[in-house]
């Protein structure tokens, strides 16, 4: 498992704990290339990149994504990877965030609809990807902290059972309002 805290104490006491660090992106891609070659799966370079992006160093997850994506057709591409892994393209999530931060709430909301429908994402999936994208925004640290704080608040509300559409739209609205006030 990835989180030993999710295993009940009686089972934990009977097990040895082995901790593994996440692998480097290049190592994941190299291992996937070997697997694809042995399994005779055709994979494009952008397909490899997208699996490495989604897996974030978790080799088990990378192999699972490769396996699922390979069942959809002749070749594993970035499109098949994103469609089969319930993950939106990072550039589309970034575009949604940027639209909101430019004060273009309605356009950001339309883009959010595309993400939710096209990729069949949940609100939590979108918020997690927004968090990841926010870390890479070329903003001053103070602004980045404020955005991540708001994303964390939205994720907390989602975990408590709030309506996902309302929470994610609220996040976008807050980003748009903050921009308009500056």
N, C-alpha and C positions, 0 to 999 in steps of 0.2 A: 504494500500500500504506500501511498505518498505521505500520509499523515498518521504517525503511530498513535496520536491522541484519539483517533477515531476507532481504535481497537479497545475493547473492554479490558479492564485490568486483569481479570483471571486469565485471559488468553495472552496478554502481554507478558505475564509472569512466567509463562511456559515457553516463551519464544526468545530467540536471540535477535537483537536489533542490529541490523546492518544499515548504515547510512551511506548513500551515494550522492555525490554532487552531480549537478547537471552537466551534461556534455557540452563541449564547444560546438558551435554551429557547423564548422567544417567537419568535425568528427561525425556528427549526425548525418550530414550529407554523404560522407564517404561510406558509412555503413549502409545507408539506404541504396546507394549505387550498387554496392556488392549484392545486396539482397535482390534488388530489381534484376540484376544480370543473372543471378542464379535461378530466379523464378521466371525468367523470360518476360519481364514486365517492361514495357517501353515507358520511359519517363523523361519528360522534357526538363531542361535546366530550370525553367521557372516553376515547374512542378516540384522539383527538389527544394528550391528556395522557399516555396510556400509551405511545404511540410515542415522544414526546419524552423520557419517563423512561428508556425502554430504550436509545434511541440515544445519550444523553448527549452531545448536540452534534455527533454524526457524521451529516451529512446523507445520505451514501451509505447508511448503515445504516437511517436513517429511511425513505428512499424504498423500500428493499428490503422493510422490514417492512410498509409500506403496500401495496405490490404483492402480497405474499403474503397478507396479511389480506383484501385485497379479493377474492381468488379464492374465499373460503369462503362467501359469501352476498351478500345484497342490501346490507347495511350493515356498516361496520367499527365495531365497538364495542370497549371495553376487553377484554371476554371473548375476542373473536376474536383480538385482538392478542396477549394473553398466551398463548393456546392455540397460536398459530401461530409464536411466536417463541422457544419454549423458555425462557420467563421466567415465574416465579411472581409473583403480585401482591405488591407490597412489604409490604402489611399482613399477609399470611400469613407471610412470612419473619420479619417483626418479631414476630409472635405466637409463632412457634416459638422465637425467641431469648428472648423474655420468659418463656415457660413454663420454659425451661431455667434462666434466671437466678432464677426464683422457687423453684427446687428441685424442679420438677415434671417430672422426667426422662421418665417413661413417657408423659405427655401430650405433651411435646415430641417424643418419638420417634414417636408416632402422627401428629402434625402433619407430621413429616418424611416419613413414609410417604405421606401425602396429597400432599406436594409432589413427591416422586419419581415417584409413579404418575400423579396427575392431570395434571401438566404435562410428564411424560416427561423430567424433568431428570436430568442426571448429577450426581454428587457435587460435581464442580468447579463446575457451575452454581450449585448451592445454596450452596457455600462463598463464591463471589464475591458472591452476593446478600446473604449474611449479613454480609460485610465492609462492603458499602455501607450496610446497615441499621444496623450497629454504630456507624458514624460519626455517625448521627443520633440515637442513644440519649441520653436526658436523664440522663447519668451524669457523675460527676466524672471528670476527665481520667485519673487514675491507673487507675481501673477500666476505662475505655474502652481504654487502652493495653494492659492485660492481656488483654482480650477480643480485640483486634485481633492481638496477638502469637500467641495460641492459634489464631486463624483462619489466620494466615500459616503456622503450623506444619502445620495440617491440609492446606492447599493444597499445601505443599511435598511432604508425604507422598503426596498424590494424584498429583502430577506424577511421582513416582518409581515409580508403578505399584501403590501400596497399594490394598487393597480399599476402595472408596468408601463403602460402607455403614458399615463398621467405623470409618473415619476420621471421618465426619460424626457418627456416634453418640458416638464418643469426645469430640468437641468439645462436644456437648450435655451429656455426662456431666460433663466438666470444669467447664462453666459451672454445672451443678447442684451439684456438689460444692463449688465455690468459694463459692457462695451459702450452702450449709448450714454451712460452716465459719465464716462471718462472724457 
